[in-house]
Amino acid sequence: MEGDCHYNEGNFRARKRVEQAARLLDRIGVGGDRVRMYNLSSGEGPLFAQYSTEMVSRVREMGPSPIRLARQRKIKKADAA
C-alpha cells in the first residue's frame, strides 16, 4: 500500500516523520518502539485491529514512559519535602 495514497506523497512523508519520531524517542530514552506506522486501506479493519492489539501489547511490555516515571518521582519528592 505504500505509495498508494490519494494525497500523492503523503504516506511517504508520514513514514519519514514516524521514523524521525522513533529516533527522537530512542535518543531521549523513551523508546522508539512506542511508535510505528502501518499502511492499510479502509477495507482492512481486521488487520487494523490486529496491529492495534500488537501495539498495545508492545507498549505495555515496555512499561510506563520513563518521562512519566521521572515526573512522578519528582512530584513525590516535592510532596515529601
Backbone as JSON Lines, residues from 0, in Angstrom:
{"i":0,"aa":"M","n":[0.8,-1.2,0.0],"ca":[0.0,0.0,0.0],"c":[0.85,1.27,0.0]}
{"i":1,"aa":"E","n":[2.11,1.13,0.39],"ca":[2.93,2.32,0.44],"c":[3.02,2.93,-0.95]}
{"i":2,"aa":"G","n":[2.84,4.23,-1.02],"ca":[2.84,4.92,-2.3],"c":[1.48,4.99,-2.94]}
{"i":3,"aa":"D","n":[0.5,4.3,-2.37],"ca":[-0.85,4.26,-2.92],"c":[-1.76,5.2,-2.14]}
{"i":4,"aa":"C","n":[-1.31,6.43,-2.01],"ca":[-2.04,7.42,-1.22],"c":[-2.66,8.44,-2.17]}
{"i":5,"aa":"H","n":[-3.92,8.74,-1.98],"ca":[-4.55,9.69,-2.9],"c":[-4.06,11.12,-2.66]}
{"i":6,"aa":"Y","n":[-3.25,11.32,-1.64],"ca":[-2.61,12.62,-1.42],"c":[-1.2,12.6,-2.0]}
{"i":7,"aa":"N","n":[-0.98,11.77,-3.0],"ca":[0.28,11.64,-3.75],"c":[1.41,11.09,-2.89]}
{"i":8,"aa":"E","n":[2.15,11.94,-2.24],"ca":[3.34,11.53,-1.49],"c":[3.09,11.5,0.01]}
{"i":9,"aa":"G","n":[1.87,11.64,0.43],"ca":[1.56,11.78,1.85],"c":[2.06,10.67,2.73]}
{"i":10,"aa":"N","n":[1.88,9.42,2.31],"ca":[2.31,8.34,3.19],"c":[3.83,8.21,3.24]}
{"i":11,"aa":"F","n":[4.54,8.65,2.21],"ca":[6.0,8.65,2.26],"c":[6.49,9.69,3.27]}
{"i":12,"aa":"R","n":[5.87,10.87,3.26],"ca":[6.23,11.9,4.23],"c":[5.89,11.45,5.64]}
{"i":13,"aa":"A","n":[4.74,10.81,5.78],"ca":[4.33,10.32,7.1],"c":[5.32,9.28,7.61]}
{"i":14,"aa":"R","n":[5.75,8.36,6.77],"ca":[6.73,7.34,7.19],"c":[8.02,7.99,7.66]}
{"i":15,"aa":"K","n":[8.47,8.98,6.91],"ca":[9.7,9.69,7.28],"c":[9.54,10.35,8.66]}
{"i":16,"aa":"R","n":[8.39,10.95,8.89],"ca":[8.14,11.61,10.18],"c":[8.07,10.61,11.32]}
{"i":17,"aa":"V","n":[7.46,9.47,11.07],"ca":[7.37,8.43,12.1],"c":[8.77,7.91,12.41]}
{"i":18,"aa":"E","n":[9.59,7.72,11.4],"ca":[10.97,7.27,11.62],"c":[11.75,8.31,12.42]}
{"i":19,"aa":"Q","n":[11.56,9.59,12.12],"ca":[12.21,10.65,12.89],"c":[11.74,10.65,14.34]}
{"i":20,"aa":"A","n":[10.45,10.45,14.54],"ca":[9.91,10.41,15.9],"c":[10.49,9.23,16.67]}
{"i":21,"aa":"A","n":[10.62,8.07,16.01],"ca":[11.19,6.89,16.67],"c":[12.64,7.15,17.08]}
{"i":22,"aa":"R","n":[13.4,7.76,16.19],"ca":[14.81,8.08,16.53],"c":[14.87,9.05,17.7]}
{"i":23,"aa":"L","n":[14.01,10.05,17.69],"ca":[13.98,11.02,18.78],"c":[13.61,10.35,20.1]}
{"i":24,"aa":"L","n":[12.6,9.5,20.08],"ca":[12.19,8.8,21.3],"c":[13.32,7.9,21.81]}
{"i":25,"aa":"D","n":[14.05,7.26,20.91],"ca":[15.21,6.47,21.33],"c":[16.28,7.36,21.95]}
{"i":26,"aa":"R","n":[16.52,8.49,21.32],"ca":[17.57,9.4,21.78],"c":[17.28,9.93,23.19]}
{"i":27,"aa":"I","n":[16.02,10.18,23.49],"ca":[15.69,10.74,24.81],"c":[15.37,9.66,25.83]}
{"i":28,"aa":"G","n":[15.48,8.39,25.41],"ca":[15.32,7.3,26.34],"c":[13.91,6.81,26.58]}
{"i":29,"aa":"V","n":[12.99,7.2,25.74],"ca":[11.6,6.77,25.89],"c":[11.36,5.46,25.15]}
{"i":30,"aa":"G","n":[12.04,5.26,24.04],"ca":[11.9,4.04,23.27],"c":[11.18,4.27,21.96]}
{"i":31,"aa":"G","n":[11.9,4.15,20.88],"ca":[11.32,4.36,19.55],"c":[10.31,3.31,19.16]}
{"i":32,"aa":"D","n":[10.3,2.17,19.88],"ca":[9.31,1.13,19.57],"c":[7.91,1.53,20.0]}
{"i":33,"aa":"R","n":[7.78,2.66,20.66],"ca":[6.45,3.13,21.08],"c":[5.67,3.74,19.92]}
{"i":34,"aa":"V","n":[6.32,3.91,18.78],"ca":[5.65,4.48,17.62],"c":[5.96,3.6,16.41]}
{"i":35,"aa":"R","n":[4.95,3.39,15.59],"ca":[5.11,2.54,14.42],"c":[4.09,2.99,13.39]}
{"i":36,"aa":"M","n":[4.4,2.79,12.13],"ca":[3.47,3.16,11.07],"c":[3.09,1.92,10.27]}
{"i":37,"aa":"Y","n":[1.83,1.81,9.97],"ca":[1.32,0.73,9.14],"c":[0.54,1.34,7.99]}
{"i":38,"aa":"N","n":[0.69,0.8,6.82],"ca":[-0.08,1.25,5.66],"c":[-1.23,0.29,5.43]}
{"i":39,"aa":"L","n":[-2.44,0.79,5.57],"ca":[-3.63,-0.04,5.41],"c":[-4.65,0.7,4.56]}
{"i":40,"aa":"S","n":[-5.51,-0.08,3.94],"ca":[-6.62,0.53,3.22],"c":[-7.83,0.53,4.15]}
{"i":41,"aa":"S","n":[-8.85,1.26,3.77],"ca":[-10.05,1.34,4.61],"c":[-10.77,0.01,4.73]}
{"i":42,"aa":"G","n":[-10.47,-0.93,3.85],"ca":[-11.12,-2.23,3.89],"c":[-10.4,-3.27,4.73]}
{"i":43,"aa":"E","n":[-9.37,-2.85,5.45],"ca":[-8.58,-3.8,6.22],"c":[-8.82,-3.65,7.73]}
{"i":44,"aa":"G","n":[-10.08,-3.6,8.11],"ca":[-10.43,-3.45,9.51],"c":[-9.86,-4.52,10.41]}
{"i":45,"aa":"P","n":[-9.96,-5.8,10.05],"ca":[-9.39,-6.85,10.91],"c":[-7.88,-6.72,11.09]}
{"i":46,"aa":"L","n":[-7.19,-6.32,10.03],"ca":[-5.74,-6.13,10.14],"c":[-5.43,-4.93,11.04]}
{"i":47,"aa":"F","n":[-6.23,-3.88,10.93],"ca":[-6.07,-2.72,11.82],"c":[-6.24,-3.15,13.27]}
{"i":48,"aa":"A","n":[-7.25,-3.95,13.53],"ca":[-7.48,-4.43,14.91],"c":[-6.29,-5.26,15.39]}
{"i":49,"aa":"Q","n":[-5.75,-6.1,14.53],"ca":[-4.59,-6.92,14.89],"c":[-3.39,-6.03,15.22]}
{"i":50,"aa":"Y","n":[-3.1,-5.06,14.36],"ca":[-1.97,-4.16,14.6],"c":[-2.17,-3.35,15.88]}
{"i":51,"aa":"S","n":[-3.39,-2.92,16.12],"ca":[-3.68,-2.16,17.34],"c":[-3.4,-2.99,18.57]}
{"i":52,"aa":"T","n":[-3.86,-4.23,18.55],"ca":[-3.63,-5.13,19.68],"c":[-2.14,-5.37,19.89]}
{"i":53,"aa":"E","n":[-1.41,-5.57,18.8],"ca":[0.04,-5.78,18.9],"c":[0.75,-4.56,19.48]}
{"i":54,"aa":"M","n":[0.33,-3.37,19.05],"ca":[0.97,-2.16,19.57],"c":[0.68,-1.97,21.05]}
{"i":55,"aa":"V","n":[-0.55,-2.21,21.45],"ca":[-0.9,-2.09,22.87],"c":[-0.05,-3.06,23.69]}
{"i":56,"aa":"S","n":[0.09,-4.28,23.22],"ca":[0.9,-5.28,23.93],"c":[2.36,-4.83,24.01]}
{"i":57,"aa":"R","n":[2.89,-4.34,22.89],"ca":[4.29,-3.9,22.85],"c":[4.53,-2.77,23.85]}
{"i":58,"aa":"V","n":[3.66,-1.79,23.86],"ca":[3.84,-0.64,24.75],"c":[3.67,-1.06,26.21]}
{"i":59,"aa":"R","n":[2.71,-1.93,26.48],"ca":[2.54,-2.42,27.86],"c":[3.77,-3.19,28.33]}
{"i":60,"aa":"E","n":[4.37,-3.98,27.45],"ca":[5.59,-4.7,27.8],"c":[6.72,-3.74,28.13]}
{"i":61,"aa":"M","n":[6.77,-2.62,27.44],"ca":[7.82,-1.63,27.69],"c":[7.62,-0.93,29.03]}
{"i":62,"aa":"G","n":[6.4,-0.92,29.5],"ca":[6.1,-0.27,30.77],"c":[5.85,1.22,30.6]}
{"i":63,"aa":"P","n":[5.66,1.88,31.73],"ca":[5.37,3.32,31.68],"c":[6.52,4.1,31.05]}
{"i":64,"aa":"S","n":[6.18,5.22,30.5],"ca":[7.19,6.1,29.91],"c":[8.19,6.53,30.99]}
{"i":65,"aa":"P","n":[9.49,6.47,30.69],"ca":[10.48,6.93,31.66],"c":[10.28,8.4,32.05]}
{"i":66,"aa":"I","n":[9.74,9.17,31.14],"ca":[9.46,10.58,31.46],"c":[8.36,10.67,32.51]}
{"i":67,"aa":"R","n":[7.32,9.87,32.35],"ca":[6.24,9.86,33.33],"c":[6.76,9.42,34.7]}
{"i":68,"aa":"L","n":[7.59,8.38,34.72],"ca":[8.14,7.88,35.99],"c":[9.0,8.95,36.67]}
{"i":69,"aa":"A","n":[9.83,9.63,35.89],"ca":[10.67,10.69,36.46],"c":[9.82,11.83,37.02]}
{"i":70,"aa":"R","n":[8.76,12.17,36.31],"ca":[7.87,13.24,36.77],"c":[7.17,12.83,38.06]}
{"i":71,"aa":"Q","n":[6.74,11.58,38.13],"ca":[6.07,11.09,39.34],"c":[7.03,11.1,40.53]}
{"i":72,"aa":"R","n":[8.29,10.69,40.3],"ca":[9.29,10.73,41.38],"c":[9.53,12.15,41.85]}
{"i":73,"aa":"K","n":[9.57,13.08,40.91],"ca":[9.78,14.48,41.25],"c":[8.63,15.01,42.1]}
{"i":74,"aa":"I","n":[7.4,14.64,41.73],"ca":[6.22,15.08,42.48],"c":[6.25,14.49,43.89]}
{"i":75,"aa":"K","n":[6.56,13.21,44.0],"ca":[6.62,12.57,45.33],"c":[7.7,13.2,46.18]}
{"i":76,"aa":"K","n":[8.83,13.5,45.57],"ca":[9.93,14.14,46.3],"c":[9.51,15.52,46.8]}
{"i":77,"aa":"A","n":[8.81,16.27,45.97],"ca":[8.34,17.61,46.35],"c":[7.29,17.52,47.45]}
{"i":78,"aa":"D","n":[6.42,16.52,47.38],"ca":[5.39,16.33,48.41],"c":[5.98,15.94,49.74]}
{"i":79,"aa":"A","n":[7.08,15.2,49.69],"ca":[7.72,14.73,50.93],"c":[8.49,15.86,51.62]}
{"i":80,"aa":"A","n":[8.85,16.88,50.86],"ca":[9.66,17.98,51.43],"c":[8.82,18.97,52.2]}
